[in-house]
Amino acid sequence: MELCRPLAMLSLASYRRRGGVTWRGWDSAAFKLGSLYAALRLPTPGREECGELVSVTLAKPEPNPGDLIEIFRPLYRHWAIYVGDGYVIHLAPPSEIAGAGAASIMSALTDKAIVKKELLYDVAGRDKYQVNNKHDNEYTPLPINKIIKQAEELVGQEVLYRLTSENCEHFVNELRYGVARSDQFKI
């Protein structure tokens, strides 16, 4: 139903529908009024059809298109580029499962990768993430429309993958700055 669909990536809310089914999603109404309505045990305005508001957790504001997203996996940092509407484009070895965390480190032993477009929420999984445009003072970012166009054109392609010279960080830095660079692995 239309009113239950996520509106913006501002807060993560859980709704319990009649029959015990729980739905979790990003919800701007919950961000603005969710805490107040939950405390008063009132339904959130415009969400009556979704059921009872169970919990609200404050989340990060949505990144800007072209932003580099650093995802803190247990043993390394995964990188993606934000393209809007909750989606990122990232370079992932074929065996990597979104949100796989430490298990995906084994996929780095391959020499091929797939360019994927997935929801940031799914790619990060339970791992923390942040916007990190750390080279903006050293390199001028390319125009946002060029970054997005280049990234979108690569989705679905299989590319060469090397942990030390052509990894996910090299990939997103080349899209944003035109310079393939990784601070995790320096030769």
C-alpha positions, 0 to 999 in steps of 0.5 A: 500500500502506498502510504507504507512505502519509505519516503526518505532516508531519515529514520528507521522505523518498525511497524507492526501490522495486524497479524503480527507481521513487522515491516521496517523501513526508512520513514520521514514521518517517524523521524519528525513525530515518531518519538512523540507519538510512540511515547504517547502511544498514538498512531503516526499521522498518515500511517494508520494503514501501516499499523502500530509504530513499534520503535524509531531509531535516529539514523544518518541523513541521506548523503548527497549524490556523488558522495563517497561512502566508507563502510566499516567492515570488521577487517577492512573498509568497503567503499561505494559511491552514492547515486541518490534515492538510497542507492550506491554503486560499488565494486564487489567480487562476484561472491560478495553478498550485500552486508556480508561483513567479515565473510566478504573478505574472502571474496577479495581473493578473486581477480574479477568483480561486478559493478553493482547498484544496490540500496546503501542500507543493504550494502552496509548491512549491520556495519557502520558507514559514513560519507568520506570525501577525504580527498576533496582538498587534494582533488577537485571532484568531477561534476555530479552528473558526470560521476553519476552517468559514468557509474550508472554506465558501469553497472552490471559489468565485470571488471578486473579486481586486485586487492592492492591496485584495483579495489573498491576504493580505487573504483570510487575515487576514480569516479569522483576525482578521475584518480584511482587511489586507495589509502588502504593498500599502498604498493 
